[in-house]
């Protein structure tokens, strides 16, 4: 397929450019910034002649900010050709879908989509994509569903109006509440970083989600609040309930507070499952710290998720937010736990194989009667924990059955000590060192 992504130089547009390219489609991008360098980095064409690219594409994807979506549709839709598909990736659906249906020529199919994930997600597997069909998408709808489903996405087909009403809560209420908490911290002049010294697991998780939202593009979140008409009703209901709850607390109406919370829990339903899921999230965070603590005094490797650098050394201290790691011949480093991933022993060994030099030692021995040199090689190679990378037979001698083995030793081990251990093992199976 030939796919043109309008807004393909934006973050989400770049994500789907990589996604469609990986599936073998011929992708071109166009962006308001004119960033040809981004297209080059992605390995796709930049649509300098936008009208020509629209006419030649099987699928045109609109991936632009919410407030620019309808204007972009007005520009692009009339130029589409019969048999092609026009689809958008906006977080509201009714107005973009109406515009695409109204402006696209007869014979052009229309589908609304809303990926429920951001561009930081590495893979579409397990992620939800909402699809809002139009009155004309008979040919393309099964294709798009099968494409996404085949890559492991959770595809939900829903009416555009229903989508916007639900998103008013899923996005509108969630963002509004978290941004309100962040603004409250500012109003109170509350030291968020200092409060982490006192945090419970629940507070820590809440704090991280508040920070996650506050760290995003404010324009995008303003558009979600202002462009979905259903958000206003949700927002007002939230403010009303906040005021009611505050008044109950201020008046010390314990019974009324009790009733409010119990009634909300009854409407929420299945709080027991929610408790179990949140326990699982909390325990995951706790187990990460516990594994760090168990690693104190041991050589470990941690991958820094932002820089991609692997740090190898001995973990000497663990706090709720940081670890201190000592490296051979270097100053200790302090790393934030949220920025690192603790690698297991196998991953540490693989890193050493890829990054450390290897020292060669040759050992010649007289073998026991009927001994197989290749089996002896396997015995030596099994000493990987002692620093042995590999062992090979490089020479054979007759009439006495003897052989020379070339041993490769990892550079972070003392080769003399490793050689002595190998000699001990060889003597134990009846070999006698030559020379």
SULBEL-V985667 format. One line per field, one symbol per residue. psi: psi as a letter, one per 40 degrees, with the letter a starting at -180 (. if undefined). A space follows every 50 residues. Layout:
psi: ???
This chain:
psi: ihhhhheeeiddddddddddddeeihhiihidefgddddddefiihgdgd dddddeidhhhhgiideedddddddddeeiiheihhiifieidddddddd dddhihehihhhighfiieehdieheihhhhhiaegfddddddddddddd eeihhhhiiddddddddddddddddddddddddddddefhgdddeedeii ddddddddddddddeahddddddddeehdedddddddddddddddddddd efgdddddddddddddddifddddddddddddddddddddddddeheihi hhhhdddehhhhahhdihideiihhhiheiiiihhhdeeihhiidddddd dddddiihhhhhhhihiiheihdddddddddefdeeehdihiheiiiidi hiihhhhhhieeihddddddddddddddeeihhi.
